[in-house]
Amino acid sequence: MTSGFSVQVEAVKASLYSRMAYRGDFFISISLTFIFEFITPLVTLLIYSNGSSFPGWTLYQVLLIQGVFMMSKGIAFMFFYGLVGNVLGGVQSGTFDMFLLRPRLVLFMAIATGFDSEELGKFIGGLILFIVALIHLPTPSFIQWIQFILLMITSLLVMFSFSLISSGVVFVWVGCSRVYEIFDSISSFGIYPRTIFSKGIQNIITFIVPIVMIGFFPASILLGKNINGVLFGVISSISFVLLSLCFWYWMLSKYTSAGC
């Protein structure tokens, strides 16, 4: 049987081939995604240009957080947030049964075939912002880079959790096509430094729904800032993804085929 990695590679190639059939549309889509993602950094730039600031944070420190957030979001939306579209479209059209009939885990196939190359614009935008911010900041040590990579993996786990929850919801609420907007609203807390929020909000976005793991904690490690709760944030992230997996399979068990 073909390995899971090979299946993922073939799915990525198939997605790229289909999009490259209309290259103009493909590059326009990537460009629009790239431009749209820069709205928040531009607002941040305007805030600092007008003499205001986020207390305790310089312009490039905030931009680093936003760059890390955009990179994590770009990777997630490319590789596994297509799960939401696959489940939503499959349940609404009655074609989700095809995933159940394949000789692979349902979740794996729904993720693998959901690769979205257009989201590359998010990652490229985040990478550019990340590099520009780092140029204007002290060079991180080797240990900081290792810690950053580990926290980036954790941030992707959090993003994966959101995709599981969002896609799990539409198994039952078939008409809930605005799940992407719900995610954007919740994740917006991760674009800014955690310290600008009240203590209660900080606890929620660190220990209950660990949104700060997406951008704030990885960036803070590179900045050498003393951050409290990072270990508990990692534990919370692992717990969050496990609970999300349980939720997804629980919702899958409630799925009723359109043919039934």
N, C-alpha and C positions, 0 to 999 in steps of 0.2 A: 504494500500500500504506500502511496506517495506520502512523504513526511509532511507534517504540519507547516514547516518552514517553506517547503516547495509550493504548497497550496497558497500560502500568503504571497510568495513571490509571483506566482502565476496570476493571482488576483490583481496585484499591483500592475503587472504588465498589461493585463487585459483592460484595466481602467485607463492607463496611459494611452494605449493604442486607440481606444474608443474616443478619447478626448482629442487626441492629435489628428483625428479625421477632420476636425474643424479647428485648425490651429489658431485662426484669428479669434474665434470665440473663446478658446482655451486661455490664451494670453490676456485677453481683455478681462476675463473672469478673475484671473490671478491678480491682475493689476488693480481691479476694483476692490478686491479683498485686501490687498496691500494698503491701498489708500484709506479704506474704511477703518482699518486697525490703528491708523496713526491719528485718529481724532482725539483719543484720550491723551497721548503724549503732547499733542499740540495745545490742548487745553491746559495741561500742566505747564508747558512753556509760557503760555500767556499769563498764568497765575504768577510765576516767578518774574516774568518781565515787567509786571505791574507793581513789583515791590512786595508782593505777598509770598507766603511760603507755608510749607507744612512744618510745624515746629520740630526742630532737631534734625531736619533732613535737608540736604542740599538738592539742587535741581538734578544733578547727575545721579545722585543716590536714588531719587524717586524714579528717574528714567530707567535705572538699572532694574528696579523692581518690575516696572511695566514691560521692559524687554524680556525678562525671564518669564513673566506671565504670558506674554504673547508667544514665546517659543514653545512653552508647555502646551498652550492652547492649540497652536498650529500642529504640533505632533499628534496631539489627541484627536483633533478633528480630521486629520488625514487618515490615521490608522484605525481608530476604533469608535469614533463618534458617528460613523456611518451606520453603526448598529441601530441607532434611533430611527434613521430613515428606512432601513431595511425592515424593521419590525412594524413601523407605522404603515409603510406602503404595502407590506405583505399582508398584514391583518386586514387593512381596508379593502384590498383587492382580492383577498382569498388565496394569495399565492404563498403565504408563509408556510403552508404544508410542505412545500418543496424542501425547506430546510430540515423538516422532521424526517424526510425520507432519505436524506443523504447519509452515507456511512461515516459521518463525523459528528462531533459534538455540535448541537444546534447553535450554541453560543459562539463557538469558534467560526462556524461557517457564516453566521450573520455578521460577524466582525470582519472576517477576511474579505468577503465580497462587498463590503461597504467602504473600501478605500476611496478617498476623495482627493484627487490630485489638485483640485482647485484651491484647497486649503493651504497649499504650499505658500501662498501669498502671506498668510498669517505668520508662518515660521520665518520666512525671509525678512519680513518687517521686524519681527522680534529680534532676530539675529543682528540686523543692522543697528537697531536701537541699543542692543546689548553691547556691541563692540564700541559704538560711539561713547556710551556711558563709561565703559571701562577705560577708554583712552584718557578720560579726564579724572580718573580715580587712582588711588594707590594700587600697585600691582599685587594681586593676591598671592599667597604662598602656595606651595605644592599641596600642603595639608588642606588648605582652604578649598583648593580645586577638587580634591578627593571628596571632601564633605559636601561640596556643592553638587557633584555628580550623584551622590547618594540621595541627597534631598530632591534633586530633579526627578529621580526615579520615583520617589515618594509622591512628588507632585503629580506625576502621570497616573499613579494609582488613584489619587483623589479624582482626577479627571475621568478615569475609567469608571469610578464609582458613580459619578454623575451620569455617565452614559448608560449605565445599568439601570439606575433609578428612572431616568427619563424614558428609556425604551420599555422598561417593565410596566410603567403606568399605562402605556397605550395598548397593552394586551386586553385590558378591561375597558378603559375609556378610549374607545376606538376613534372618537371624533376629536380627541385632544391633540390637535396639530400644532399647538403653540408651546410645546415643551421646550423648544430652543430658547424662547423668550424667558421662560421661567429660570432656565440655567443662567442666562446672561444677567438677569436681575440679581440672582444670588451670588454669582461669581464676581460681580462688580466690587464687592468688599475686598477682593484680593488684589485689586489694581493699585491700591494706596497703602502707605505704611500702617501697620496695625495700631501703632501708638496714637493715631489721630482719633480713634474711636473710644467710646466709653469702656470702662472695665467690664461691664456686662457683655457688651458686643464682642470685646476681645476674647472673652472666655468661650463664647458661642462659636466664633470662627476659628478657634484654636483647638478646642477639646470636643465639641459636638459635631459641627460640620467644618472640618479643618481646611477652610478656604485659604488661610494664610500659608499653607504648605505649597500652594501653586506658585506664588511669586515672592512673598515677603521673606520667608525663612531662607530659601536658597540664596536670594540676593544679599540678605543680611550676613550670611556666612562669608561671602566674598568681600563684604565691606568690613569685616572684622568687628561687627557690632556685638555687644553683649545682649543676647536675646534669651528671655526666660520662656520656658515651656517647650523648647524644641523637641526634647525627648518624648514628652507627653504628646506633642503634636504628631510625632512619627507613630507612636502607639495608637493614637486616635485614628490616624490615616489607615493603618492596617486593619483596625477594627471596623472602620467605615467601609472599606472595600469588601470585607467578609460579610458584613450585614447586607451590603448592596447585592452581593452574589446570591445570598439566601433569598432576598426580596425578589430578584429577577426570576429565579427558578420557581418560587412560590407563585408569582404572577403567570409564569409559563404554564404551570399546572392548571390555571384557571382559563387558559386559552381554549376557545371552542372554534373548531374549524368552520369555515363558511359553508362547507358541504354537509355539516351536521344539523 
